[in-house]
């Protein structure tokens, strides 16, 4: 495997990005892997590595670069802890338009890298980035052919760019992995999302992971669910076959 961490230019600055791909057999299909709210960490790099072992060129950008933040370090469980409040503040600095500019920068860089295959790409986002991953399919319809949201949040909102509205016109195949128990993405929201996308005739799957809670795919989380995590990996690999 080949790993690099480099600075990718964007209109708002340089995005520190971890890139990993096989060392032979390229060029490789591109997957843009968008981080969750706790930021870049070795846990996410390991997940990017796992995805890359299936033959992908995986890009993991630091979405907090505009705030000058890279890694947050360990987060206390106490929701009132200052470290957690800082994370929430950082999360709310992001918007769909801002992250779409970051995805654009990833695509421009990949197009110039001989290790990356030109053409269609896949996106995946966890937690806060679930909505960004699927929104990329709307903003880059000629590039993003497969997009996955893993226990994504804010998928149904009153905003004009809410995914449950904008995805009605998407060409990509989308996949939503949702936890049965999730205070940030409760089942009523999941059912509303599914109904909206099905009514619009979208090429999508909304799957509820019974017995799982928010964060179940992260191996370092207390709520990690091995069976659910392995199923989510199988679903991703199946989805990304069309990239």
Secondary structure, DSSP 8 states (H G I E B T S, - for coil): -EEEEEEEEETTEEEEEEEEE-SSS-SEEEEEEE--TTBS-HHHHHHHHHHHTTTEEEEEE-TTGGGT--B-----S-TTSHHHHHHHHHHTT--HHHHHHHHHHHHHHHHT-TTEEEEEEEEEEEGGGHHHHHHHHHHTTTTEEEEEEES-S-SS-SSTT-HHHHGGG--SEEEEEEEEE-SSS-HHHHHHHHHHHHHTT-SEEEEEEEEEETTTT-TTSTT--HHHHHHHHHHHHHHGGG-
